[in-house]
Amino acid sequence: MDIEQKQAEHIEYFVKQASDNKGSALSSIIVEATSHPSLFAFSEILSVPNVLELAGTENSAFLDLLRMFAHGTWSEYKSNASRLPQIVPDQVLKLKQLTVLTLAETDKVLPYDTLMQELDVQNVRELEDFLINDCMYVGIVRGKLDQLRRCFEVQFAAGRDLRPAQLGSMIQTLASWLLTSEDLLVSIQDKIKWADSMSEIDKKHKKEVDERVEEVKKTLSLKLPIVSRPTLISEGMRRSILNMVE
């Protein structure tokens, strides 16, 4: 089962849980969701009306925590830890994994020094163990560890939830892609028309060649009797000569 299918199943489960509960009961659901080892997307849970109703209540900090897991990083959590619920080790791990995904959005070559600073990792061995066991093995990233250059070359990284500020950029990117696709479709249609036209020309040429071949065959068949006449005349002369001899 791939990571996308797992995500869909976990999201469906937690959305249902959030929809069936209100108030303080949602706090434990948010903690469970943000601690889950296979869940890395939270926007659907954030959009549940019951969850949004936590704003302005005594449990609003858990709404902010969920937003942090949807869009934030480990360093951002540390900067806002005083106004957010304290998190458990599984949540710390999750935020660090999400931090790697965020860094991979803008740079496909991640220096070890940057990663160690962002993840609070003390040495290269610890960093590489984290990248292998907690990122690549889990399936959220694929890449190559380059010890010589001291960097992680990202080949694939799972996408995170879109931040509100990213929506406009995403719409613009999709609009540009749509325009490019339309231009490509027109070009393909033009090539298909050209191919059809060339096919018709080839068919017409083949028909003309076939007709010419038939004409040549008819012409040759008419000339064949003329070629045989000398043979008939020679035979007649041979008989006349024989009669005279007798």
KALINMO-V52953 format. One record per pair of residues at least 6 apart in sequence whose C-alpha atoms are under 6 Angstrom apart, sorted by the first residue. I is the first residue (numbers start at 1). GAP is how many residues later the second one is. Records with the same first field share a line. If there is no record, write none. Layout:
I=GAP + GAP
//
This chain:
7=32
15=30
22=28
35=55 + 56
41=120
42=28
54=6
61=23
70=91
71=92
73=22 + 26
74=21 + 22
96=23
108=45 + 46
109=43 + 44
110=41 + 42
111=40
112=38 + 39
135=6
136=6
140=17 + 18
141=15 + 16
142=13 + 14
143=10 + 11 + 12
144=8 + 9
145=7
//
